[in-house]
Amino acid sequence: MRSRARDIAALALRRLVFAVPVLCVVAVGVFLLGAASPFDPIHQYYGVQIFSASAEEIAQAREALGLNDSLIVQFGRWAGGLLSGDLGVSRSFRQPVAQVIGERLPWTLLLVVVGLVLAVLIALVLGVLAAWRQGGWLDRCVTAIGHALEGIPPFVLALVAIAVFSLSLGWFPVAGLTDAGAEATLGQVASHLALPALVLAVSQTPWLVLHVRQSLLTALSEDHVTGARARGLAEHVVVLRHALPTALLPFVTLIGARVPELVTGAVLVEEVFSWPGVASAVVRAALAVDFPLLVVLSLLATAAVLIGSLLADVAAAVLDPRVAVDG
Amino acid sequence: MVDQWRRVGRARTGTPRLVWGAVTLAVLVLGAVFLPWLGELDESLIHYESVRLAPSLEHPFGTDAGGRDLLLRAFAGLRVSLLVAVLCAVISTVLGVLIGGLSGAVGGWPDRLMMRFVDTLNSVPHLLLGIVIVALYRGNLTAVVASIALTHWTTVARIVRAEVLSLRERPFIDAAISGGASRWRILHRHLVPAVVPQAAMSAVLLLPHAVWHETALSFLGLGLPPHMASIGNILAESRAAVMTGAWWVVAFPSLVLIATTLAVSGLASVWRDRLVPRRRSELAL
């Protein structure tokens, strides 16, 4: 057993080492995209004042900013800054990038974690009930709604949720983190969090719920479940203790693999609900061609995806002794 | 290899889904082609006398903040979305078939390197990468198409590569080689025809994805310019209208969008069930 634990640690380490070249390639790729962009960084530096600056001043600024250096020198300077913790300054927020992320990342994590937990809970309850009574009315509803929801973009869900729950019923506030000017107290944040987290959860649920249903159906027809039934065990023991654990192993991997969609969902949901997280900062940075912030946010999202799949693989290896860890 | 096509034509699985999908899609496409033309929609005109009218006989979908008929606008938007999606799906498929096919046919270290690159590209969330590309080359159709095509070819490349790898081991390829067929002949007589059904199917599966992607970008204000309004642009404009209680401004364009993506992915799933009978369909969105 000890060697198994060591193998899993080695797997995690190997994956972390593999993450380094991936992040480097992404950084170089985004930098090259930026370098080939028709947007001149000098315009970003000056903003509207470029019209009142003389050609000489612009040339000086260009020299001072190092824009005349070769691409490799510029990349080296930028990557060196990144490695030494200097992430640059965001123009659209007029703050250092590190500060923007420090202020906004916790809110995104809160939204995404609450949304993911809700999605997993909904998926488990509905998926188990649907598979348990396969072909029943609940099963047919869950399957139909699941397939339909897959075709509905999160921002449409968000707009509908605002129209119904905020404007018609008045249950939840429309947008933001708190009421205008209010302190970020627990009650304030919780009431503002409810609707965006629910929309994010519902937009992620279809894949999860259909997957739980499908793999539980497979598990219910396996020999050990028939054996448990033959021994006369209670139905809930058979489903929850014998069938569900084997059905959930691939589910863990699926959750890890859905981090990219979770990031996408967070971008759209945060934007509609004016949630002050890093995902809505992506949109603001993109509209302002805020390159330093865009790069760091891309790297952050990539790291999140890699960590998600690493955690899922480690969890699968810990939970299931049959999973090979040497690959 | 032609019997792959015949199998799809003869199989009977999913016929109701096929009929529903085909009818819905036909109605939507006909609407997108003919409605804006018949209704003589002029997006640049603002009608002050008919701002935000609720649905009525004259305006079945109501009107928007500029007093324009939403039925016409939604279908004009659908036309733009579909054109962009078809363009993206074709480009991604061609890229994917070329790269995946070459990678699988060459094998060895170029293949391993290419697959590592595909893995890397897939670890950046696609919408985010799309946003970065559109932000840096903003303001036109090319940027949007490039941002979608460049993030979606990887799926096709993976499928085609796997197909080529499995084909290489088949006896009929061995037979062709021992029969003295040239590399070129094996490629265009044996490999390409065998890969085409898979590639065509992944192109169709990419369509709803591309529509979705374009709509999301336009909704965020990073997509198509306002003079070629897609459904995403219309929905972005309607955010303010929702706050005043004009539900139809969101409801009808969204319904057109959702019906389109569901119809296309329903058709694609029937096709996939018939082509690969073992696998149950899961809508790929």
Interface residues (C-beta under 8 A of the other chain):
Chain A: V22 V25 V26 V30 L33 G34 S37 P38 F39 H147 A148 E150 G151 I152 P153 F155 V156 L159 V160 I162 A163 L167 V174 W207 L210 Q214 V259 P260 E261 V263 T264 V267 L268 E271 V272 V282 V283 A285 A286 L287 V289 F291 L294 L297 S298 A301 T302 V305 L306 S309
Chain B: F117 D119 T120 N122 S123 V124 P125 H126 L127 L128 L129 I131 V132 I133 V134 A135 L136 Y137 R138 P208 W212 T215 A216 F219 L220 G221 L222 L235 S238 R239 V242 M243 G245 W247 V250 A251 S254 L257 I258 T261 L262 S265 R280 E282 L283 L285
